[in-house]
Every structure is written in structure tokens, then in C-alpha cells.
Amino acid sequence: MARWSKSECQTFYEDAREAATEECEVVIANSEITVDTRHVGGNWVYQGNEVGPGHFRLDSQTHRGTGTLHHDEAEDVLEGWWHEEGVSGMWRITLGQAED
């Protein structure tokens, strides 16, 4: 299992909204991924499965949303798209402190 606390999630919107940045925790274990902001006062969680090497398809556990993330193990970044309740955009997660 790999866990990164204090990761930074940048959320970009397809409309004219300003991008948002918030702290999250990322866990990848047994071909599953969880991205969670609840432990730092956020209100969303996305979970999903690996559909190819480093490629994940996710669903929101707290909102009606779907998304993807790609993780290149040579870099500390995940990138992908999301769609939630009629709004879409991209996200970029810079992994934080690795924990065991």
C-alpha cells in the first residue's frame, strides 16, 4: 500500500471559475485508489480501480461524480478529468509526504 498525506489537489473548471487548490490524501493499494479531503476539512472522496497500468477510473463517494487519474510512477503527480453534477474539469494532484 502507498499513502501520501498532505498532497495538493488543483481543480480546474471548464467554465470561467477560478481554479481551486486543497489538501488531500491519496492511497493506492491492490489496484485501487482513494483521493480524500475529509481529514483536512474537505467534503469529497473519490475511489476507483486501476483499468490499465497507472490509469484509474473513479467515482465520487460523496457527490454524484466520475473521473480519471493517471499516475506515472516516475513522477509525483496524478492528472485526469472529472465530471460532477453537470460541471466538468481537470485535476492535478501533486503527491505529498509518503507514508507506510
N, C-alpha and C positions, 0 to 999 in steps of 0.2 A: 504494500500500500504506500502511496505517496500522498503527502498532505502539505499544502502550502498555506500558512496563515499570512495575514497582512498583505494579501495580494491586492492589486489595484485594477478595478474594472472600469474602463472607459466605455460609455454607452453613447453611440452616435445615432441620431434620428434622421429619417429620410425627409421629414418636413423641416421647417425652419427653426426648430427648437435648438437651443444651445446644448452641446454635449454635456453629459454628467459623468462625474467620477466618484466612485465609492469603494470602500474596502470590502473585500470578500475573502472567503476561504475556499480553496479548491482541493478536492480529494479525488484521486484516481486509483481505483482498486478493482481487480478482477474484471477488466474491460468495461468498467462503469465509471462515470464521472458525476460529481456533485459540485455545484457552484452555489454558495450560501452566503447571504449577507445578514442573516438574523442575529448572529452572535455579536455584531457591531451596531445593532440598532436598525438595520435594514429590514425590509419586509418581503424579500423574494428568495426563492430557491429554484434552481433548475437541476434536473437529474436526467441522465441518459446512458446510452450504451455505445460502445465503440462499433462502428459499422465498417471500418477499414483501418489499417494502421494509422493511428493518430487522429482519426476522423470520428467525431461523436455527433449523434443526433440526440437532442434534449427536449424535454417537456418541462413546463413550469409546475412545481408542486404547490404554488401559492397563487398563481394567476393563470388565466387561460392563455398560455403561450407555448411556442415551439421555437427551436433554434438549432444551430450547429456550432461546433467549435472544432478547430484543427490545432493540434499540438505537435510541433516539431521538437523532438527531444533534445536537439542540439541548441535550442533557444529556450528562454524563459518566458515565452509569450504564447497565448492561445488567441485565435482570431476566428470570427464567424459572423453569422447573421442571426437575427431574432425577429419574431412576429408575435405581438401580444395585443389582443383585444382591439384589432383594427389599426395598430401602429406598428411600423417596421423600422429596422435599422441594422447597424453593425455593432459589434462589440469587440474590444481588445482587452485581454486580461494579461497583465504583467505579473508573473508569479512572484510571490514574496518569499518569506522565510520558510525553508523546507524543514519539516518535522518528521520524526519517525513514528 
